[in-house]
Amino acid sequence: MSDVAKNPSVADVQMQANYEKLANVIDLYSGKQGCLIQVLHAAQEIFGYLPFEVQKYVADNMGFSVSYVSSVSSFYSFFSTTPRTKHDVKVCLGTACYVRGGKLLIEKLQEILGIGVGEATADNVFSIHVTRCVGACGLAPVVVVDDDVYKQVKPGDIAGILDQYRGE
């Protein structure tokens, strides 16, 4: 028996416990039509995000293809396939937000933070994401930081918005 098998690390024990929790969730929804999104929500709560290994586990244990689970995970903006940063900055690029300058907000965020869409700052404080609609078209263009919604944002507002979250 290897040393790892005899003395699993705290991380290994936690990971095993997480998979056991996920197995219980899958058992709870087993056989119910249309429950993949609920299972993925629970998996994201348990693991913090949906890495490929977790998507594969869900697919294997629910009878779906990995490509199907992956497509659902990547389609909905509330799922993350990468570890979350301290502050997720989302810019809506739905039609109203795009027309009213959403792309300029993305460009300003990239300039200030020095990262691209889907990337995280080196200190893991900020990440930039695009969302297609937050349901606030009358407030366009919209930026969402964590759960805080900023309306009618202009590129000149971005630095001030970010400053509210620095050093927390």
Secondary structure as GFF3:
##gff-version 3
##sequence-region A 1 168
A	DSSP	alpha_helix	3	6	.	.	.	ID=ss1
A	DSSP	alpha_helix	10	29	.	.	.	ID=ss2
A	DSSP	alpha_helix	36	47	.	.	.	ID=ss3
A	DSSP	alpha_helix	52	62	.	.	.	ID=ss4
A	DSSP	alpha_helix	66	75	.	.	.	ID=ss5
A	DSSP	beta_strand	87	92	.	.	.	ID=ss6
A	DSSP	alpha_helix	95	99	.	.	.	ID=ss7
A	DSSP	alpha_helix	102	113	.	.	.	ID=ss8
A	DSSP	beta_strand	126	131	.	.	.	ID=ss9
A	DSSP	three_ten_helix	137	139	.	.	.	ID=ss10
A	DSSP	beta_strand	143	145	.	.	.	ID=ss11
A	DSSP	beta_strand	148	150	.	.	.	ID=ss12
A	DSSP	three_ten_helix	155	157	.	.	.	ID=ss13
A	DSSP	alpha_helix	158	163	.	.	.	ID=ss14
###
